[in-house]
Amino acid sequence: MKTTDPTQPAESPAPGSHPWLMAGLCFVLGIVLTGAWLHHQHAASVRNSAGLSAITQSQLAQLGAPVAVRYYSLLPGSPDEALQAYAGRVAQLLDAIQSASDGKVRVTGFDVPAETNAAAATTDGIQPFDLNKGGASFLGLIMTSGTNREVFARLQPEWEPALEFDLVRALVRVATVPPPPKPAPEIARPDPEIIASIHRLIPDVNATTVATADQIFHAEFMRECEAAGTETETKMNAAQQRVMQAQAGGSAAELQAARKNLAQVQVAQAEEIRQIAARLQIRLAVFQNLKNAAGQNSN
């Protein structure tokens, strides 16, 4: 019979005498490693499901500043299902860009054809079209970062293959390259034509409130936008037709010239819309100055 000496220390368990302990540790370690692997795979699948190229993802990761994108997809009078589908794909592309930008790109979509959204689109320089089909349609976007801005006045389905790269290049420009400064509109000494237009719209400045004047100027703003859109619709259709003809049977030089002409027409119309929007703001400011001056003279 073996006896135990109470003066001697107890023997430590021999290595491997508790296999259940080692098995438990391995089990826990396996769970941790499996979870990390699954998280990595999920993140990779999210990136891959976006469908963005590696170049695009690299450029988005290097944006120098946050960029806000306002996407206008207002198609109240367009029965064109292909155009509706294209607008949806643009929205998906913008969502993918936002997801891959690590918070640098914030996209706001406007797809409800309300009057306020149409006015905002016009103010942002988005080109109206289908004016004879029950209301102006808009399909374009604007990017802003600080004072930098870039406008896609009208998104065209035929340019879809290059859209991802066009958008990313624009994002990089807006985030890193400041545009040339624009002179502030002159308010202290306004153009006599502006004053004449105010008196034409509001003969009695003293009897008209600022709120009423704002409504009158906005109505004139929408009328001028509609007139400008109608005037350039023919030019835009001709430019698009020229591109399609060059794509069908023209030379590379003809196609390049047709695309350049289309881009120039789009830029010209966007600039005209911006000028109309600027006149709206100047009219409001000058009206307030005229009203203040009239009030001081009456005292």
C-alpha positions in Angstrom: 0.0 0.0 0.0 1.4 3.4 -1.1 1.5 6.1 1.5 1.8 9.8 1.0 4.3 12.0 2.8 2.5 15.2 3.9 5.9 17.0 3.9 6.4 16.5 0.2 4.7 18.7 -2.5 1.9 17.3 -4.5 2.8 16.0 -7.9 1.8 18.2 -10.9 -0.4 16.5 -13.5 1.7 15.1 -16.3 1.5 16.8 -19.6 -1.4 15.5 -21.6 -3.2 14.3 -18.5 -6.2 16.6 -19.3 -6.8 16.2 -23.1 -10.3 17.8 -22.8 -8.6 21.1 -21.8 -6.4 21.2 -24.9 -9.3 20.2 -27.1 -11.4 23.1 -25.7 -8.6 25.6 -26.4 -8.3 24.3 -30.0 -12.1 24.5 -30.4 -12.2 28.2 -29.3 -9.2 29.1 -31.4 -10.9 27.5 -34.4 -14.0 29.5 -33.9 -12.0 32.8 -33.7 -10.0 32.0 -36.9 -13.1 30.8 -38.7 -15.0 34.0 -37.8 -12.1 36.2 -39.0 -11.9 34.2 -42.3 -15.7 34.6 -42.8 -15.5 38.3 -42.1 -12.7 38.7 -44.7 -14.7 36.7 -47.2 -17.8 38.7 -46.6 -16.0 42.0 -47.1 -14.4 40.7 -50.2 -17.7 39.5 -51.6 -19.3 42.9 -50.9 -16.4 44.6 -52.8 -16.7 42.1 -55.7 -20.5 42.3 -55.8 -20.2 46.1 -56.5 -18.8 45.2 -60.0 -16.3 48.1 -59.8 -12.9 47.7 -61.5 -9.8 47.5 -59.4 -8.7 50.9 -60.8 -11.9 52.5 -59.7 -11.6 51.1 -56.2 -8.0 52.3 -56.0 -9.0 55.8 -57.1 -11.9 56.0 -54.7 -9.6 54.9 -51.8 -7.3 57.9 -52.6 -9.9 60.7 -52.8 -8.5 63.8 -51.2 -11.7 65.2 -49.8 -15.4 64.2 -49.2 -17.6 64.6 -52.3 -21.4 65.1 -52.2 -23.3 63.7 -55.2 -26.9 64.8 -56.0 -28.4 62.4 -58.6 -31.6 63.6 -60.3 -33.7 60.8 -61.9 -36.9 62.6 -62.6 -38.8 61.0 -65.6 -42.5 62.0 -65.2 -43.3 62.1 -68.9 -41.0 59.4 -70.3 -42.6 56.1 -71.2 -39.2 54.8 -72.4 -38.7 51.6 -70.4 -35.1 51.4 -71.6 -34.4 54.8 -70.2 -36.0 54.0 -66.9 -33.9 50.8 -66.7 -30.7 52.9 -67.5 -31.6 55.4 -64.7 -31.9 52.4 -62.3 -28.5 51.1 -63.3 -26.9 54.5 -62.8 -28.4 54.6 -59.3 -26.9 51.1 -58.6 -23.5 52.3 -59.9 -23.6 55.3 -57.6 -24.5 53.1 -54.7 -21.5 50.9 -55.4 -19.2 53.9 -55.7 -20.5 55.2 -52.3 -20.0 51.8 -50.7 -16.4 51.5 -52.0 -15.4 55.1 -51.1 -15.0 54.4 -47.4 -17.4 57.3 -46.6 -15.7 59.8 -48.9 -18.7 59.9 -51.4 -22.2 60.7 -50.2 -25.0 60.2 -52.8 -28.4 61.8 -52.5 -31.0 60.6 -55.0 -34.0 62.6 -56.2 -36.5 60.4 -58.1 -39.8 62.0 -57.1 -41.0 64.3 -59.9 -42.1 67.1 -57.6 -41.9 70.8 -58.5 -39.2 71.5 -55.8 -37.0 68.7 -57.2 -37.3 70.0 -60.7 -36.4 73.5 -59.6 -33.4 72.1 -57.7 -32.3 70.1 -60.7 -32.5 73.2 -62.9 -30.6 75.3 -60.4 -27.9 72.6 -60.3 -27.5 72.8 -64.1 -29.2 69.6 -65.0 -30.7 69.7 -68.5 -34.4 69.3 -68.9 -35.8 67.3 -71.8 -39.1 65.8 -73.0 -40.8 69.1 -72.3 -43.7 68.3 -74.6 -44.6 65.0 -72.8 -46.4 66.2 -69.7 -43.6 67.8 -67.7 -39.8 68.3 -67.9 -37.6 65.2 -67.3 -34.2 65.3 -65.8 -31.4 62.6 -65.7 -28.1 64.0 -64.5 -26.0 64.6 -61.4 -23.8 67.2 -59.8 -20.7 66.6 -57.6 -19.5 69.2 -55.1 -16.7 69.4 -52.7 -16.2 72.7 -50.9 -16.3 75.3 -53.7 -15.5 72.6 -56.4 -18.3 71.3 -58.6 -18.8 69.3 -61.7 -22.1 68.7 -63.5 -23.2 65.8 -65.7 -26.1 67.8 -67.3 -27.7 64.9 -69.0 -26.7 61.2 -68.7 -27.0 59.4 -72.1 -27.5 55.6 -72.3 -25.1 55.4 -75.2 -22.3 56.6 -72.9 -23.0 53.9 -70.3 -19.9 51.7 -71.0 -17.6 54.7 -70.1 -19.8 56.0 -67.3 -18.0 54.4 -64.4 -14.6 55.8 -65.4 -16.1 59.2 -66.3 -17.7 59.5 -62.8 -14.5 58.4 -61.0 -12.3 60.9 -62.9 -14.8 63.6 -62.1 -14.8 62.6 -58.4 -11.0 62.8 -58.4 -11.0 66.3 -60.0 -13.7 67.7 -57.7 -11.9 66.3 -54.6 -8.4 67.5 -55.5 -8.4 70.3 -58.2 -10.0 73.6 -57.3 -11.8 75.3 -60.2 -11.0 78.8 -61.2 -12.7 81.4 -59.0 -16.0 82.8 -60.3 -16.7 86.5 -59.7 -19.6 87.2 -57.4 -22.6 88.8 -59.1 -22.7 92.5 -58.8 -25.5 93.6 -56.6 -24.5 97.1 -55.5 -24.7 98.3 -59.1 -26.9 95.8 -60.9 -27.3 95.6 -64.7 -30.1 98.0 -65.9 -31.5 95.0 -67.8 -32.1 93.3 -64.4 -33.8 96.3 -63.0 -35.9 96.6 -66.1 -36.9 92.9 -65.9 -37.9 93.4 -62.2 -40.1 96.4 -63.0 -41.6 94.4 -65.9 -42.6 91.6 -63.6 -43.4 93.7 -60.6 -44.5 97.3 -61.6 -45.2 98.3 -58.0 -42.2 97.3 -55.8 -43.6 99.0 -52.7 -46.9 97.1 -52.8 -45.3 93.7 -53.3 -43.9 91.6 -50.4 -40.6 89.7 -50.7 -42.5 86.4 -50.5 -44.8 87.4 -53.4 -41.8 88.6 -55.4 -40.0 85.3 -54.8 -43.0 83.4 -56.2 -43.1 85.7 -59.3 -39.4 85.4 -59.9 -39.5 81.6 -59.6 -42.4 81.4 -62.1 -40.4 83.5 -64.5 -37.4 81.2 -63.8 -39.4 78.2 -64.8 -40.7 79.9 -67.9 -37.2 80.9 -69.0 -35.9 77.4 -68.4 -38.7 75.9 -70.5 -38.0 78.3 -73.3 -34.3 77.5 -73.2 -34.9 73.8 -73.1 -37.3 74.0 -76.1 -34.8 76.1 -78.1 -31.9 73.7 -77.6 -33.9 70.4 -77.9 -33.5 70.5 -81.6 -29.8 71.1 -81.4 -29.4 68.2 -78.9 -31.4 65.8 -81.1 -29.3 66.7 -84.1 -26.1 66.2 -82.2 -27.2 62.8 -80.9 -28.3 61.8 -84.4 -24.9 62.8 -85.7 -23.2 60.6 -83.1 -25.4 57.6 -83.9 -24.7 58.0 -87.6 -21.0 58.2 -87.0 -21.2 55.1 -84.8 -23.1 53.3 -87.6 -20.8 54.0 -90.5 -18.5 56.9 -89.9 -14.8 57.0 -89.5 -13.1 57.3 -86.1 -12.4 61.0 -86.7 -16.1 61.6 -87.6 -17.2 59.8 -84.4 -14.8 61.9 -82.3 -16.0 65.1 -83.9 -19.6 64.1 -83.4 -19.0 63.3 -79.7 -17.2 66.6 -79.2 -20.1 68.5 -80.8 -22.6 66.7 -78.5 -20.5 67.5 -75.4 -20.3 71.2 -76.5 -24.1 71.4 -77.0 -24.6 69.8 -73.5 -22.1 72.3 -71.9 -23.7 75.2 -73.7 -27.2 74.3 -72.4 -26.0 73.7 -68.9 -24.2 77.1 -68.9 -27.4 78.8 -70.1 -29.4 77.1 -67.3 -26.9 78.3 -64.7 -27.1 81.8 -66.0 -30.9 81.7 -65.7 -30.5 80.4 -62.1 -28.0 83.2 -61.4 -30.5 85.8 -62.7 -33.1 84.5 -60.3 -30.8 85.0 -57.4 -29.8 88.5 -58.6 -33.4 89.5 -59.1 -34.3 88.5 -55.6 -31.3 90.4 -54.1 -31.9 93.6 -56.2 -35.6 93.5 -55.4 -34.8 93.5 -51.7 -32.4 96.4 -52.2 -35.0 98.4 -54.2 -37.6 97.7 -51.6 -35.3 98.8 -48.8 -34.3 102.0 -50.6 -38.0 102.8 -51.3 -38.8 102.3 -47.6 -35.9 104.6 -46.5 -37.0 107.3 -49.0 -40.6 107.2 -47.7 -39.3 107.9 -44.2 
